[in-house]
Amino acid sequence: MGATRILVVDDEPAIRQVVRAYLEREGFTVVTASSGPQALEAFQAQRPDVVILDIMLPGLDGLEVLTRLRQRSDVYVIMLTAKTEEMDRVVGLTLGADDYVPKPFSPHELVARVKAGLRRLRRGSEQAPRLRFGGLELDAAARRVWMDGREVHLTPREFDLLLALAEHRGWVMTRQQLLDRVWGAYYGDARVVDVHIGNVRKKLGPYGRWIVTVRGVGYRFDGEEERDA
């Protein structure tokens, strides 16, 4: 775990110091930034495994930083938001954030979210199967997706959602089941699932129709799996 690098971006020195102390206590290497431009520079120089990103930043706000990060990377991003900024949370998730933690937050909870995200990134093995549904292919071990031979870049959270649905093809998975499977311990709004599902559908283009909404319940994946002879 000591090799894992985390970028903490917040314009409040006290928050940076507290978060850094808690993460370093767990063996993480921590880099900090206090503005949007500094965050992009630090990301380019350090290539962190996780970014903890506040929305309210000088220079460039967190949503703009997230947009620019997603143009170059699928790094795991946890947004920090004030409780009153519900629209910002939705926009952040739409832009590709993997998780969010509302302020004021417990440092213990934030560390737990980081650990949970890293566990999911590392989940899988060389024996994990490739799933094929017509022109859509998922490699669970490599965490990669192809659509008609062209790779589709999903965020870690988007990939986990698609994989969960594809592995349970034909089954209806409730929002709570998806939260438990993909997020683990989660106490926020279950609508976060809907935002991420919308992102996945857009990225899958015509194959997005295979993710079917079951009103009042959740989602079902209807792709027809192709198996090796």
C-alpha positions as CSV (number, residue, x, y, z in Angstrom):
1,M,0.0,0.0,0.0
2,G,3.0,2.3,0.6
3,A,3.5,2.8,-3.1
4,T,0.0,4.1,-3.6
5,R,0.0,7.9,-4.3
6,I,-2.9,10.2,-3.5
7,L,-3.4,13.8,-4.7
8,V,-5.4,15.9,-2.2
9,V,-6.7,19.1,-3.7
10,D,-8.4,21.7,-1.3
11,D,-7.8,25.4,-0.8
12,E,-8.2,25.1,3.0
13,P,-4.8,24.4,4.6
14,A,-6.4,22.7,7.7
15,I,-8.3,20.2,5.5
16,R,-5.2,19.4,3.5
17,Q,-3.2,18.8,6.7
18,V,-5.8,16.6,8.4
19,V,-6.5,14.5,5.3
20,R,-2.8,14.2,4.6
21,A,-2.1,13.1,8.2
22,Y,-4.8,10.4,8.2
23,L,-3.8,9.0,4.8
24,E,-0.1,8.9,5.6
25,R,-0.9,7.1,8.9
26,E,-2.4,4.4,6.6
27,G,0.8,4.2,4.6
28,F,-0.2,6.2,1.6
29,T,2.1,8.7,-0.2
30,V,0.3,12.1,-0.3
31,V,0.7,15.0,-2.6
32,T,-1.3,18.2,-2.1
33,A,-2.4,21.2,-4.1
34,S,-4.4,24.3,-3.2
35,S,-5.8,25.5,-6.6
36,G,-7.0,24.1,-9.8
37,P,-3.9,24.9,-11.8
38,Q,-1.7,23.4,-9.1
39,A,-3.8,20.3,-9.1
40,L,-3.3,19.8,-12.9
41,E,0.4,20.4,-12.5
42,A,0.7,17.9,-9.6
43,F,-1.3,15.3,-11.5
44,Q,1.0,15.6,-14.5
45,A,4.1,15.4,-12.4
46,Q,3.1,12.7,-9.9
47,R,0.5,10.5,-11.7
48,P,-1.4,9.6,-8.5
49,D,-3.6,6.5,-8.1
50,V,-6.4,8.5,-6.5
51,V,-7.4,12.2,-6.6
52,I,-9.4,13.8,-3.7
53,L,-10.8,16.9,-5.3
54,D,-12.7,19.8,-3.7
55,I,-15.2,21.6,-5.9
56,M,-14.6,25.2,-4.7
57,L,-11.0,26.0,-5.8
58,P,-9.3,29.2,-7.0
59,G,-8.0,29.5,-10.5
60,L,-10.0,26.6,-11.9
61,D,-12.9,25.1,-9.9
62,G,-13.0,21.4,-9.2
63,L,-15.5,20.6,-12.0
64,E,-13.2,22.1,-14.6
65,V,-10.2,20.2,-13.1
66,L,-12.2,17.0,-13.3
67,T,-13.2,17.7,-16.9
68,R,-9.5,18.1,-17.9
69,L,-8.4,15.0,-15.9
70,R,-11.0,12.9,-17.7
71,Q,-9.6,14.1,-21.0
72,R,-6.3,12.3,-20.2
73,S,-6.9,9.7,-17.5
74,D,-9.4,7.4,-15.8
75,V,-7.8,8.0,-12.4
76,Y,-10.1,7.3,-9.4
77,V,-11.6,10.7,-8.3
78,I,-13.4,11.4,-5.0
79,M,-15.1,14.8,-5.0
80,L,-15.4,16.9,-1.8
81,T,-18.7,18.9,-1.8
82,A,-20.6,21.0,0.6
83,K,-24.0,19.5,1.7
84,T,-25.9,22.3,-0.1
85,E,-24.2,21.7,-3.4
86,E,-26.4,18.9,-4.7
87,M,-26.4,20.1,-8.3
88,D,-22.6,20.3,-8.2
89,R,-22.5,16.7,-7.0
90,V,-24.7,15.6,-9.9
91,V,-22.6,17.5,-12.4
92,G,-19.4,16.0,-10.9
93,L,-20.7,12.5,-11.3
94,T,-21.9,13.2,-14.8
95,L,-18.4,14.5,-15.7
96,G,-16.9,11.3,-14.4
97,A,-16.3,11.5,-10.7
98,D,-16.3,8.0,-9.1
99,D,-17.5,9.0,-5.6
100,Y,-18.2,12.1,-3.5
101,V,-17.9,12.9,0.2
102,P,-20.0,15.8,1.6
103,K,-18.4,18.4,3.8
104,P,-18.1,18.4,6.8
105,F,-16.8,14.9,6.6
106,S,-15.1,12.3,8.9
107,P,-11.5,11.7,7.9
108,H,-12.0,8.1,8.9
109,E,-14.9,7.9,6.3
110,L,-12.7,9.5,3.7
111,V,-9.9,7.0,4.3
112,A,-12.4,4.2,4.1
113,R,-13.7,5.4,0.8
114,V,-10.2,5.6,-0.6
115,K,-9.4,2.0,0.5
116,A,-12.7,0.7,-0.9
117,G,-12.0,2.4,-4.2
118,L,-8.5,0.9,-4.4
119,R,-9.8,-2.6,-3.5
120,R,-12.2,-2.4,-6.4
121,L,-9.5,-1.2,-8.8
122,R,-7.3,-4.2,-7.8
123,R,-10.1,-6.7,-7.8
124,G,-9.9,-9.4,-10.5
125,S,-7.3,-11.9,-11.4
126,E,-5.7,-13.5,-14.4
127,Q,-8.4,-16.1,-14.4
128,A,-11.2,-13.5,-14.6
129,P,-13.2,-14.1,-17.8
130,R,-13.7,-12.0,-20.9
131,L,-17.3,-11.4,-21.5
132,R,-18.6,-11.0,-25.1
133,F,-21.9,-9.7,-26.2
134,G,-21.9,-9.3,-29.9
135,G,-19.6,-6.3,-30.7
136,L,-19.2,-5.5,-26.9
137,E,-16.4,-7.2,-25.0
138,L,-15.3,-6.8,-21.4
139,D,-12.0,-8.0,-19.9
140,A,-12.6,-8.2,-16.2
141,A,-8.9,-8.8,-15.3
142,A,-7.6,-5.9,-17.4
143,R,-10.6,-3.7,-16.7
144,R,-11.0,-2.8,-20.3
145,V,-14.0,-2.6,-22.7
146,W,-14.1,-2.7,-26.5
147,M,-17.0,-1.8,-28.7
148,D,-16.7,-3.2,-32.3
149,G,-13.0,-3.5,-31.8
150,R,-12.5,0.1,-30.5
151,E,-11.6,0.5,-26.8
152,V,-14.1,2.5,-24.7
153,H,-12.7,4.4,-21.8
154,L,-14.8,4.0,-18.7
155,T,-14.1,5.4,-15.3
156,P,-13.4,2.8,-12.5
157,R,-16.9,3.2,-11.2
158,E,-18.5,3.0,-14.6
159,F,-16.6,-0.1,-15.4
160,D,-17.6,-1.8,-12.1
161,L,-21.3,-1.0,-12.8
162,L,-21.2,-2.4,-16.3
163,L,-19.4,-5.5,-15.1
164,A,-21.8,-6.1,-12.3
165,L,-24.8,-5.9,-14.7
166,A,-23.0,-8.0,-17.4
167,E,-22.1,-10.7,-15.0
168,H,-25.7,-11.0,-14.0
169,R,-27.1,-10.8,-17.5
170,G,-30.9,-11.1,-17.6
171,W,-31.3,-10.4,-13.8
172,V,-32.8,-7.3,-12.4
173,M,-30.4,-5.6,-10.0
174,T,-31.9,-3.0,-7.7
175,R,-30.1,0.3,-7.0
176,Q,-29.3,-0.9,-3.5
177,Q,-27.7,-4.1,-4.9
178,L,-25.6,-2.1,-7.3
179,L,-24.6,0.3,-4.5
180,D,-23.6,-2.7,-2.3
181,R,-21.7,-4.4,-5.1
182,V,-19.9,-1.3,-6.6
183,W,-19.8,1.2,-3.7
184,G,-19.7,-1.0,-0.7
185,A,-20.7,0.9,2.5
186,Y,-22.6,3.9,1.1
187,Y,-25.0,6.2,2.8
188,G,-25.7,8.8,0.1
189,D,-28.5,9.2,-2.4
190,A,-29.2,6.0,-4.4
191,R,-29.7,8.2,-7.5
192,V,-26.0,8.3,-7.8
193,V,-26.5,5.0,-9.6
194,D,-28.7,6.6,-12.2
195,V,-26.1,9.2,-13.0
196,H,-23.4,6.7,-13.6
197,I,-25.7,4.4,-15.6
198,G,-26.5,7.4,-17.9
199,N,-22.8,7.9,-18.4
200,V,-22.2,4.3,-19.3
201,R,-25.1,4.2,-21.8
202,K,-23.7,7.3,-23.6
203,K,-20.2,5.8,-23.9
204,L,-21.6,2.5,-25.2
205,G,-23.5,4.1,-28.0
206,P,-25.9,1.7,-29.6
207,Y,-25.0,-1.0,-27.1
208,G,-26.2,1.3,-24.3
209,R,-29.7,0.1,-25.1
210,W,-28.8,-3.3,-23.5
211,I,-28.9,-1.6,-20.1
212,V,-32.6,-1.6,-19.5
213,T,-34.4,0.4,-16.8
214,V,-36.9,-1.5,-14.7
215,R,-39.0,1.2,-13.4
216,G,-39.2,1.4,-9.6
217,V,-36.7,-1.4,-9.2
218,G,-33.3,-0.9,-10.9
219,Y,-31.6,-2.1,-14.1
220,R,-31.1,-5.3,-16.2
221,F,-28.5,-6.1,-18.8
222,D,-30.0,-7.7,-21.9
223,G,-27.0,-8.4,-24.1
224,E,-26.7,-11.9,-25.5
225,E,-23.5,-13.5,-24.3
226,E,-21.2,-15.3,-26.7
227,R,-19.4,-18.3,-25.2
228,D,-16.3,-20.1,-26.5
229,A,-17.1,-23.4,-28.1
